[in-house]
Amino acid sequence: MKAVIDTNVLLVANGQHDDVSVNCQVECIQRLQAMQKSGVTVIDDDFRILGEYQNKTHPNQPKGVGDVFLKWLLQNQGNVARVEFVTLTEIANDCFAEFPDPSLELAFDAPDRKFAAAANAHPEKPPVWQAADCKWLDWWPSLQAKGVRVEFLCPDDTCGFYSKKFPDNPLPALPV
């Protein structure tokens, strides 16, 4: 198992997203724990992803599974069997040469671009794990067309959030 992990997976595992279901939180917890046991986490070598994790969690006082995962990741970043780094070329603020679809990049939330860029920069193009950010429902088809998969860990929650946030839009399909 290898993945780029969106920060919201850690936050949901920590219980820092009040609106998600218990099933969603359990799924995020199980995925992070499985990653610690036998997975490979892909991050960028300029520590943009780690920096965001650190800004939104508490690795020095771990209380939640996301905090514990970050602490583990920090301790294992030198272990090539558990953490792989990719280089991202920032061509403008939060814009990356490695972003898979330049025509989609400006529609993306700026802080989320690094996750898609990191997945695309990796030779194996690991999936991006996404917990509950419903905007990714609009973005995944273009990303997948360029070889970057999005794995929605909480599809029911994500679709529910999308329907509430964009009530006039039809619900996008999920990846198969």
C-alpha positions in Angstrom: 0.0 0.0 0.0 1.3 3.4 -1.0 -0.5 6.8 -0.9 -0.4 10.5 -0.7 -2.6 11.4 2.2 -4.7 14.6 2.3 -4.5 16.4 5.7 -8.2 15.9 6.2 -7.7 12.2 6.7 -5.6 13.0 9.8 -8.1 15.5 11.0 -11.0 13.1 10.6 -9.1 10.4 12.4 -8.4 12.9 15.2 -12.1 13.7 15.5 -11.5 17.3 14.3 -14.3 17.2 11.8 -17.6 17.3 13.7 -19.8 16.6 10.7 -18.4 13.3 9.5 -20.0 10.0 10.4 -18.5 7.5 12.9 -17.9 5.2 10.0 -15.8 7.8 8.2 -13.7 8.4 11.3 -13.2 4.7 11.8 -12.2 4.3 8.1 -9.6 7.1 8.4 -8.3 5.6 11.7 -8.0 2.1 10.1 -6.2 3.5 7.0 -3.7 5.5 9.0 -3.0 2.5 11.3 -2.6 0.2 8.3 -0.2 2.7 6.7 1.9 2.7 9.9 2.0 -1.1 9.9 2.9 -1.9 6.3 2.4 1.1 4.0 4.5 3.7 2.3 3.5 7.4 2.6 4.5 9.7 -0.2 5.4 13.3 0.7 7.3 16.1 -0.9 11.0 16.8 -0.2 10.4 20.4 0.6 8.1 19.4 3.5 5.0 21.2 2.3 2.8 18.3 3.2 4.5 17.6 6.5 4.3 21.3 7.3 0.5 21.4 6.7 0.1 18.3 8.9 2.1 19.9 11.7 0.1 23.1 11.5 -3.2 21.3 11.8 -2.4 18.5 14.3 -0.5 18.1 17.5 2.4 15.6 17.1 4.1 16.6 20.3 1.1 15.9 22.4 -0.6 13.1 20.5 -4.3 12.8 21.4 -5.8 11.4 18.2 -4.8 8.8 15.6 -3.9 11.6 13.1 -1.5 13.1 15.7 0.0 9.7 16.3 0.4 9.1 12.6 2.2 12.4 12.1 4.5 11.6 15.0 5.2 8.2 13.4 5.8 9.9 10.0 8.2 12.4 11.5 10.1 9.5 13.2 10.2 7.4 10.0 10.9 10.1 7.3 14.4 8.7 6.9 13.1 5.1 6.5 12.9 4.6 2.7 10.8 1.5 3.3 8.1 3.6 4.9 8.3 7.1 3.4 9.1 8.2 -0.1 9.9 11.7 -1.1 9.1 13.4 -4.4 10.4 16.7 -5.7 7.8 19.4 -6.5 8.8 22.4 -8.6 6.8 25.5 -7.5 6.5 27.7 -10.5 4.2 30.2 -8.7 2.7 30.3 -5.2 1.0 26.9 -4.7 1.4 26.1 -8.4 3.5 23.1 -9.4 5.1 21.9 -12.7 4.1 18.4 -11.5 0.4 19.2 -11.2 -1.2 16.7 -13.5 -3.7 18.9 -15.4 -2.6 22.6 -15.7 -6.1 23.6 -17.0 -7.5 22.3 -13.7 -4.9 23.7 -11.3 -6.4 27.2 -10.8 -9.8 25.6 -10.0 -8.2 23.6 -7.3 -8.0 24.9 -3.7 -4.4 26.2 -3.5 -3.5 24.1 -0.4 -4.8 20.9 -2.1 -2.6 21.2 -5.2 0.5 19.8 -3.5 -1.3 16.4 -3.0 -2.2 15.9 -6.6 1.2 17.2 -7.7 3.0 14.8 -5.3 1.0 11.8 -6.6 1.8 12.8 -10.2 5.5 13.4 -9.4 5.9 9.8 -8.1 6.8 7.2 -10.7 4.1 4.8 -9.5 1.4 7.6 -9.2 0.0 6.4 -5.9 -3.6 7.4 -5.1 -4.5 10.5 -3.1 -6.4 9.5 0.0 -9.3 11.9 0.5 -11.6 11.8 3.5 -14.4 14.3 3.3 -13.5 17.3 1.0 -16.4 17.2 -1.5 -14.7 19.5 -4.0 -12.5 16.6 -5.0 -15.7 15.0 -6.5 -15.5 17.6 -9.3 -11.8 17.2 -9.8 -11.1 13.4 -9.7 -12.2 12.7 -13.4 -9.6 15.1 -14.8 -7.0 13.9 -12.4 -7.7 10.3 -13.3 -7.5 11.1 -17.0 -3.9 12.2 -16.3 -3.1 9.1 -14.3 -3.7 10.4 -10.8 -6.3 8.4 -8.8 -8.3 9.8 -5.9 -9.5 7.3 -3.3 -12.5 8.6 -1.4 -12.3 6.9 2.0 -15.7 8.2 3.1 -17.8 8.3 -0.1 -21.2 8.6 1.7 -20.0 11.6 3.8 -18.3 13.2 0.8 -21.4 12.9 -1.3 -23.6 14.3 1.5 -21.3 17.3 1.9 -21.4 17.9 -1.8 -25.2 17.9 -1.9 -25.4 20.4 0.9 -22.6 22.6 -0.4 -23.8 22.6 -4.1 -27.5 21.9 -3.9 -28.1 23.0 -7.5 -25.5 20.7 -8.9 -26.1 17.1 -9.8 -24.0 14.7 -7.6 -20.9 13.7 -9.5 -20.1 10.0 -10.0 -17.5 8.4 -7.7 -14.5 6.6 -9.2 -15.0 2.9 -9.8 
